[in-house]
């Protein structure tokens, strides 16, 4: 059977690797990252960045399961590709003692046997002096199998590993899908690809290829990168990633200093205070922007509150998008006899993308998904 994967982002590149390793003839279709984002008129990927949190803890069983499965294969992907993308810095999740979210996390820890250390406000101040928390805060710290990944390098690793396993990588943009009785024809800007079945893994751009739009919500996101000196990065070398579950419902996420391609160190903070949905035609324009300056100001206020001693040398913002399904789990299903989709990371997709890609690979290869992969998390 000849298979194709449209989308060479986090989920698509993972699906290509799994299909190639299973012995399938597979072509993975997707462009490289554009050199000049502001001038680019094609599609984009949300993996054009160096920092995403990875952790096993999540209040929803689906996301906890796929995260732990993906994390267990990080070493395998790095070995197959020769590209390192994972840093085991540990992960800290903090919030008000007795709050619904922290209670859920504690239940997941106990249910799934996830190794965590627990801290109260005094313990946090002693163990993690980089942060400032209000009284009544508790936290769960995953010291192992948690930290951060470079999504950009993870895609590169998956792509190289897939190619080494026999996949064909077509650096092109899909423009349309024509399904017939004998197979699928995929029009691209570099010619036509024919396949027996196709997996569409194109994130926020998915509905541009679908004859009948999927029930997906694409939200504009702004992240702030705070530049710090190399000396400040060394001072914070033991800092874990942090998600703080604010009583008002916000859950900003914070990453320790990471060296970016421009040779500078940045502490990254994300967490838009308001959801801004994007229509299909607006997604590309959002990626060509610098994100929201107002959100950038909000995030700067937040980081100065959480890390009052952080020596910030500069700040800039970046655009991103997150794609959600109504069920709050990844949409991995058959659309027709020959077309399947694997989309919607729901704001969690980077760290667990290898497992989401594996599930998509199973589906397009004709195999049934386990029941747990279809159970809504709402």
MOVEN-V72670 format. One line per field, one symbol per residue. ss: DSSP state (A for helix, B for strand, O for the rest). phi: phi as a letter, one per 40 degrees, with the letter a starting at -180 (. if undefined). psi: psi as a letter, one per 20 degrees, with the letter a starting at -180 (. if undefined). Layout:
ss = ???
phi = ???
psi = ???
This chain:
ss = OBBBBBOOOAAAAAAAAAAAAOOOBBBBBOOOOOOOAAAOOOOOOOOOOOOBBBOOOOOOAAAAAAAAAAAOOAAAAAAAAOOOOBBOOOBBBBBBOOOAAAAAAAAAAAAAOOOOBBBOAAAAAAAOOOOOOOOOBBBBBBOOOOBBBOAAAAAAAAAAAAAAOOOBBBOOOBBBBBBBOOBBBBBBOOBBBBBOBBBBOOAAAAAAOOOOOOOBBBBBBBBBBBBBOAAAAAAOOOOOBBBBBOOOOOOOBBBBBBBOOOOOBBBBBBOOOOOBBOOAAAAAAAAOOOOOAAAAAAAAAAAAAAOOOOOOOBBBBBBBBBBBBOOOOOBBBBOOOOBBBBBOOOOOOOOOAAAAAAAAAAAAOOOOOOAAAAOOOO
phi = .cbbbchbccccccccccccccgccbbbbicccccbdcccbccbbcccababcbaccacbddccccccccdcbdccccccbgbcbbbccgbbbbacdgcdccccccccdcccgccbbbbcdccccccbccbbbcdgcbabbccbfaiabcccccccccccccccchccbbcabcbabbcbcbibbbcbcbhbbbacabbcbbfccdccbccbdccbbbbcbbbbbbcbcccccccbcccccabbccdchcacbbbcdbccdcgbcbcbbbiccbcbcbcdcccccccccbgccccdcdccccccccbcccccbaaabbcabbbbbccgbccbaccacbbbbaagcfgbcccbcccccccccdcccgccccdccbccbc
psi = ppqqpookbggghgggghgghijqoppppqrrpqhnghipjbrrqjjmripqqpqhpqipgghgghghgghijghgggghhjppipomirpppqappiqgghggghhggggikpoqqqqagghghghmihqpqqqjprqppohqkqcqqohghggggggghgghiiqpoonrppiqpopahjappoprjkaqpqrhqqpomkcijgiiipgoqqmqppppqpqppoprrhhhhhhjhjprqpppnqhjiqmqqpqrppprhjjqpqppprmpippoqprgiigghghiajaphghggghggghhghmhjpnpirqrqqqrqqpqqhikrqonrphahiprqnrnikjjhghjhhhghgghggghijqqqqhhijoqj.
